[in-house]
Amino acid sequence: MHGLGNEYIILESEHVDFQLTAQAIKRLCNIHFGIGSDGIVMKVPSAKADFGFRVYNPDGSEAEKSGNGLRIFSKYLFDYGYAKTRQFSVETLTDIVHAEIFEETQGKASMVRVDMGKAVFAPREIPVSSDLPEFIGQKITAGDREFEVNCVSVGNPHCVVIKPELDEKEIRTYGPLLENHPIFPHRINVQFAKVLSDCDAQILIWERGAGYTLASGSSSCAASSILVKKGLIKGDLTVHMQGGILKINIDSDWNIRMTGEVREIARGILSRELIEDLNRPIPA
């Protein structure tokens, strides 16, 4: 399934008869030797919520959370009959979120709303290696450039750079340098953000563990939180990305609600040959 071009393979832990190692994740996500995707979403048991959720990046690492992944997961739960109501709770690696099937077409979820929790600005909780109360408007050097960065967690870590103009080549060049900057102990997701109006923003995304990405739910929430905090935009806004738009609402207590489209691409069964190859190194 995909959310605005950000695509995930959905698996169910009870139906996976192989070990989902980092190498297996890399091969499944590889477009030439696997299926090809921006990551893997796994349905797992939960003792705290209606459903359990895990998400893995194409480099084999596990992410704490994914906004597009959660919308995709919610569509999967609804479309395949696991969710018996339009509202349900999902346990992520870091918290419990609440999802709602906002619109459906012919019994299939087409628009999903997710309460993403609170924006957190305390550096140690993001995490950022800093003793400042907030890491907002701070300058760091990446490669041959200095950037003014603004950091926030929305269940996973983000670094937002506000720009007068956006350049895909620039974020492809400096995104990986910012992602792996030593001040971010768990690496970080990077967004370059431009204000279009008092209720519209545009972002480019470099996703931790995935690279350049057409759309990202958590990135939209993070960039929106920073723009609202700096007084550059209203708390009810539209975020424009290459893959499409998301509606973001941020209340006075920094609770974030995200609404956007989700679509199914295909469904099927992993071949035995692919499973046999999962832990073989991928040719360079």
Order of alpha helices (4+ residues) and beta strands (2+ residues): beta-beta-beta-alpha-beta-beta-beta-alpha-beta-beta-beta-beta-beta-beta-alpha-beta-beta-beta-alpha-beta-beta-beta-alpha
